[in-house]
Amino acid sequence: MHIRDIFKQNPTTFSFEFFPPKTHEAAELLYQSIKKLEPLKPAFVSVTYGAGGSTREMTHEVVLRLKTTTTLDPVAHLTAVCHSEQDICGILQRYAKAGISNILALAGDLPHDMPCYDRSQDAFRYATDLVNYIHQFNDQKLHPDHRGFGIGVAGFPEGHPDTPNRVTDMTHLKQKVDAGADYICTQMFFDNRDFYDFCQRCELIDINVPIVAGIMPILSAASMKRIPQMALGMRYPAKLLRKLLKYQDDDQNIRKIGIDWATQQCHDLLDNHVRGIHFYTLNRAMATVEIYRRLGAADSSELAELSE
Ligand SMILES: Cc1cc2nc3c(=O)[nH]c(=O)nc-3n(C[C@H](O)[C@H](O)[C@H](O)COP(=O)(O)OP(=O)(O)OC[C@H]3O[C@@H](n4cnc5c(N)ncnc54)[C@H](O)[C@@H]3O)c2cc1C
């Protein structure tokens, strides 16, 4: 379903993010998790787009499998980095043919193993350029929906690390939305005040599309260390850090704190009528299922009622 229709039908959306698995075992784990998450009836799910060739194909495979074998509505992530216009056009054509409704358009980061890659070879430098191109593609009417693809973009409540000037960073976000994005999904954050302030700053510069809050529970000592590498620029608020540091490498307690914290964040977001919550699942079901259970909701429509 086109993302504009999804937002029209759901005053509060709940969505889940997966990444393309690299091995057979990882694929098994992903599809088991999907089975457990499906009954929560998210408004949509999304599949990230990797840096390397094989994971890129795997994104396509997972998106199509979700579309054809589950009740879930997949949003395909697409990044500009290391792609020619012909590549991007081919990917869009395949998704259009398969009836995939929505794309999350991203610049993407350089693959770790290609630090010297010259980005001037890429057809599109910034996500805005990719959004513009998807609109041109939509104008060709190759998509079964006459509007073409719905388009999402990324937002960074704590700022994006490549642009230390936070005011300029917001100007870039505004350009990206004005290019024709239908919604913003945010980077994970651990202090809701950063999200609320981000939403208000968006409002002040006339960004009026739905903003979906990215939530990621910390589930182990290793993930606590990995998250800041995945989400450059983010911080753990002192109150959370104090709790986490008390347990150092005690995964069981760190997991408990992580899920408690994410549950409280969701509770507060719902109290404040958030437009949507996007759970970074890391291809696991347990934490998201647990958060729904703790909030007393059997599925997403019950969770939405908490925000009314
Ligand atoms: C919800 C979400 C999902 C993600 N999914 C993926 C994924 O699937 N695969 C993946 O590889 N990465 C993913 N990322 C990471 C993302 O690709 C990187 O953080 C990337 O560095 C920024 O992407 P962007 O689309 O926000 O880029 P942009 O919007 O292009 O912004 C990147 C930087 O460039 C600056 N900028 C923008 N326009 C201009 C301009 N005209 N002139 C100068 N500077 C400019 C911005 O201020 C910002 O600092 C995701 C991030 C989020 C928040």
The ligand as an SDF file (V2000), in Angstrom:
LIG
                    3D

 53 58  0  0  0  0  0  0  0  0999 V2000
   16.0350    5.2280    9.2040 C   0  0  0  0  0  0  0  0  0  0  0  0
   17.4040    4.9730    8.6280 C   0  0  0  0  0  0  0  0  0  0  0  0
   17.5870    3.9030    7.7600 C   0  0  0  0  0  0  0  0  0  0  0  0
   18.8490    3.6540    7.1960 C   0  0  0  0  0  0  0  0  0  0  0  0
   19.0040    2.5910    6.3480 N   0  0  0  0  0  0  0  0  0  0  0  0
   20.1860    2.3650    5.7590 C   0  0  0  0  0  0  0  0  0  0  0  0
   20.3590    1.3010    4.8270 C   0  0  0  0  0  0  0  0  0  0  0  0
   19.4300    0.5450    4.5520 O   0  0  0  0  0  0  0  0  0  0  0  0
   21.5700    1.1370    4.2490 N   0  0  0  0  0  0  0  0  0  0  0  0
   22.6190    1.9780    4.5270 C   0  0  0  0  0  0  0  0  0  0  0  0
   23.7000    1.7850    3.9560 O   0  0  0  0  0  0  0  0  0  0  0  0
   22.5050    2.9930    5.3960 N   0  0  0  0  0  0  0  0  0  0  0  0
   21.3100    3.2080    6.0160 C   0  0  0  0  0  0  0  0  0  0  0  0
   21.1730    4.2550    6.8980 N   0  0  0  0  0  0  0  0  0  0  0  0
   22.3330    5.0910    7.1840 C   0  0  0  0  0  0  0  0  0  0  0  0
   22.4330    6.2930    6.1950 C   0  0  0  0  0  0  0  0  0  0  0  0
   22.5400    5.8710    4.8720 O   0  0  0  0  0  0  0  0  0  0  0  0
   23.6740    7.0950    6.5810 C   0  0  0  0  0  0  0  0  0  0  0  0
   23.5200    7.6320    7.8700 O   0  0  0  0  0  0  0  0  0  0  0  0
   24.0700    8.1860    5.6050 C   0  0  0  0  0  0  0  0  0  0  0  0
   25.2920    8.7510    6.0490 O   0  0  0  0  0  0  0  0  0  0  0  0
   23.0790    9.3280    5.5460 C   0  0  0  0  0  0  0  0  0  0  0  0
   22.0420    8.9960    4.7550 O   0  0  0  0  0  0  0  0  0  0  0  0
   20.9220   10.0790    4.3750 P   0  0  0  0  0  0  0  0  0  0  0  0
   20.0220    9.3650    3.4760 O   0  0  0  0  0  0  0  0  0  0  0  0
   20.3700   10.7260    5.5730 O   0  0  0  0  0  0  0  0  0  0  0  0
   21.8150   11.1230    3.5640 O   0  0  0  0  0  0  0  0  0  0  0  0
   21.6140   12.6350    3.1560 P   0  0  0  0  0  0  0  0  0  0  0  0
   20.2440   13.1170    3.3940 O   0  0  0  0  0  0  0  0  0  0  0  0
   22.1460   12.7580    1.7840 O   0  0  0  0  0  0  0  0  0  0  0  0
   22.5550   13.3800    4.1920 O   0  0  0  0  0  0  0  0  0  0  0  0
   23.8780   12.9420    4.4060 C   0  0  0  0  0  0  0  0  0  0  0  0
   24.7140   14.1280    4.8910 C   0  0  0  0  0  0  0  0  0  0  0  0
   24.8980   15.0140    3.8100 O   0  0  0  0  0  0  0  0  0  0  0  0
   24.4440   16.3030    4.1550 C   0  0  0  0  0  0  0  0  0  0  0  0
   23.8620   16.8980    2.9560 N   0  0  0  0  0  0  0  0  0  0  0  0
   22.6560   16.6230    2.4010 C   0  0  0  0  0  0  0  0  0  0  0  0
   22.4750   17.3710    1.3030 N   0  0  0  0  0  0  0  0  0  0  0  0
   23.5890   18.1330    1.1460 C   0  0  0  0  0  0  0  0  0  0  0  0
   24.0210   19.1010    0.1940 C   0  0  0  0  0  0  0  0  0  0  0  0
   23.2580   19.4630   -0.8300 N   0  0  0  0  0  0  0  0  0  0  0  0
   25.2460   19.6580    0.3580 N   0  0  0  0  0  0  0  0  0  0  0  0
   26.0570   19.3100    1.3850 C   0  0  0  0  0  0  0  0  0  0  0  0
   25.6920   18.3950    2.3360 N   0  0  0  0  0  0  0  0  0  0  0  0
   24.4880   17.8200    2.1950 C   0  0  0  0  0  0  0  0  0  0  0  0
   23.4340   16.1100    5.2690 C   0  0  0  0  0  0  0  0  0  0  0  0
   23.3020   17.2640    6.0890 O   0  0  0  0  0  0  0  0  0  0  0  0
   24.0520   14.9290    6.0040 C   0  0  0  0  0  0  0  0  0  0  0  0
   25.0590   15.3700    6.8650 O   0  0  0  0  0  0  0  0  0  0  0  0
   19.9460    4.5070    7.5110 C   0  0  0  0  0  0  0  0  0  0  0  0
   19.7590    5.5690    8.4110 C   0  0  0  0  0  0  0  0  0  0  0  0
   18.5010    5.7980    8.9590 C   0  0  0  0  0  0  0  0  0  0  0  0
   18.3200    6.9340    9.9250 C   0  0  0  0  0  0  0  0  0  0  0  0
  1  2  1  0
  2  3  1  0
  2 52  2  0
  3  4  2  0
  4  5  1  0
  4 50  1  0
  5  6  2  0
  6  7  1  0
  6 13  1  0
  7  8  2  0
  7  9  1  0
  9 10  1  0
 10 11  2  0
 10 12  1  0
 12 13  2  0
 13 14  1  0
 14 15  1  0
 14 50  1  0
 15 16  1  0
 16 17  1  0
 16 18  1  0
 18 19  1  0
 18 20  1  0
 20 21  1  0
 20 22  1  0
 22 23  1  0
 23 24  1  0
 24 25  2  0
 24 26  1  0
 24 27  1  0
 27 28  1  0
 28 29  2  0
 28 30  1  0
 28 31  1  0
 31 32  1  0
 32 33  1  0
 33 34  1  0
 33 48  1  0
 34 35  1  0
 35 36  1  0
 35 46  1  0
 36 37  1  0
 36 45  1  0
 37 38  2  0
 38 39  1  0
 39 40  1  0
 39 45  2  0
 40 41  1  0
 40 42  2  0
 42 43  1  0
 43 44  2  0
 44 45  1  0
 46 47  1  0
 46 48  1  0
 48 49  1  0
 50 51  2  0
 51 52  1  0
 52 53  1  0
M  END
$$$$
